Amino acid sequence: MQDERENAMSPRATPPRYLTADIPGTGGVIKQRPEDFLVDEIPLYEPSGEGEHIYLLIQKHGMSTMDMVGEIARHFGVERRAIGTAGLKDKHAITRQVISIHAPGKRPEDFPMLRHERISVLWADLHGNKLRAGHLKGNRFSIRIRGVNPMDVTRAQKALRRLETEGVPNRIGEQRFGMLMNNHLIGRALVLDQWDEALQQLLGPSAQFPERNAAGRKLFAEGKYAEALDAFPRSARAERQALGQLARGRDARRAVLSIDNTLLGFFVSALQSAVFNRVLDRRIETGDWNRIVEGDLALKHDNYAVFAVDAATFADPETHARCARFEISPSGAMWGAGMPRPAGAIGQIEREALAEFGLSPEQIDAFSKRAGGMIRGERRPLRVRLTAPDIEGGVDEHGAYIRAAFELPRGSFATVVLAEIMKPADTTPPGRGRPNEDSDSEEESD
């Protein structure tokens, strides 16, 4: 019964149909080695050269952003909350991103050189404000797909051209939903104050992925919390924080609330993301995902402001011309307090998507009040623009590959583009053949 319910509440990380369905996929796998997946953050602004925050351009490999933040905090002797990032970057990749460290009265040269086998500092500067989520233009990706026929590069090129012309459905990829693809269900339990359910989703055995931390999850199910704590790896921060409280005799509520607010917020963000993906699927079914319809809340791509498309706005040819020029796009709900909410048929689609998770707008609003800043409602474009595409096929010392390079705006997922190119035969999103080992993604944290 639980498996059926979780399937009904799928995060929809995989599209029901591909935009490029008429173009055969290349197949293959990604992330076989970090150097096959390169991500360069495109900054929103340059540091000013003065201020209380040290800005660093970091290159990391084989390491999650959250783990990197922990290492930086220890090196500079500050709390984790003193570190600012514009977005999360994939663990199984070589990535470059800017971070900030709040260090009043200090300069980069006041600290010893950072020496770490997986982290390099490429430059350092000063700036007046903390770097926050979303403070970036986008990301440049260069990704090698392995296990392919390099002659199929023409298929990949056709798919990329289609996406460049029509836009990329702004689906939120599997990284947001964690290694068990259930982060959104933990978020749902938080919204509903279902503490035991939250722990079951976080720590209990998984029918879909039974091999993931199997020993620790079995011990949790048996009530052996101290032994389960020892069985989970140190990288499982949320799981270990909760188990540590349970081993001390704390109740489920205390155990859940002992988890870092950043991680709890990520679970809630996953719930928002799963609901958004359902809205996107519905709009794709009706053919309205990349065009403006009456009742939409249209989003301006230059500043993310939204405006209502009433009858007069819909009748204005310039509205549709702006959409064709990719100046505006229809938007979908990332449910939360303060989010503009459309009326009419579009609003009904968004409320129905929320109801499929057994939630109402009133429950979201009530949780927003209880949780303070943990949840932020906003509009997300249903499509994004892919720019600067490049494609090549070849062979290197590791075998044949197709390399796809492109730029995406902040908040969007390269794996959505890769799925359109590769078209995996099963429903597992393109990757290394199994779910991600952490919830870091190659995108900014919403």
Salt bridges, closest charged atoms under 4 A:
ASP22 OD2 - ARG162 NH2 2.96
ASP36 OD2 - ARG33 NH1 3.59
ASP36 OD2 - ARG146 NE 2.98
ASP40 OD1 - ARG96 NH1 2.88
GLU41 OE2 - LYS89 NZ 2.94
GLU52 OE1 - HIS102 NE2 2.95
GLU71 OE2 - ARG74 NH2 2.77
GLU71 OE1 - HIS116 NE2 3.88
ASP90 OD2 - LYS31 NZ 2.58
GLU109 OE2 - ARG107 NE 2.93
ASP152 OD1 - ARG155 NE 3.73
ASP193 OD1 - ARG370 NH2 3.30
GLU197 OE2 - ARG5 NH2 2.72
GLU222 OE2 - LYS218 NZ 2.49
GLU222 OE1 - LYS224 NZ 3.47
ASP260 OD2 - ARG237 NH2 2.18
ASP281 OD2 - ARG12 NH1 3.09
ASP281 OD1 - ARG171 NH2 2.67
ASP288 OD1 - ARG291 NH2 2.63
ASP296 OD1 - ARG283 NH1 2.99
GLU318 OE2 - ARG325 NH2 2.63
GLU327 OE1 - ARG322 NE 3.44
GLU327 OE2 - ARG325 NE 2.74
GLU350 OE2 - ARG379 NH2 2.66
GLU352 OE1 - ARG282 NH1 3.13
GLU356 OE1 - ARG278 NH1 2.27
ASP365 OD1 - ARG341 NH2 2.69
GLU378 OE1 - ARG376 NH2 3.17
ASP390 OD2 - ARG403 NH2 2.79
GLU392 OE2 - ARG403 NE 2.80
ASP396 OD2 - ARG144 NE 3.86
ASP396 OD1 - ARG146 NH1 2.78
GLU397 OE2 - HIS398 NE2 3.71
GLU437 OE2 - ARG434 NH2 2.45
ASP438 OD2 - LYS91 NZ 3.84
GLU443 OE2 - ARG176 NH2 2.11
GLU444 OE2 - ARG410 NH1 3.91
ASP446 OD2 - ARG176 NH1 2.97
ASP446 OD1 - ARG380 NH1 3.75
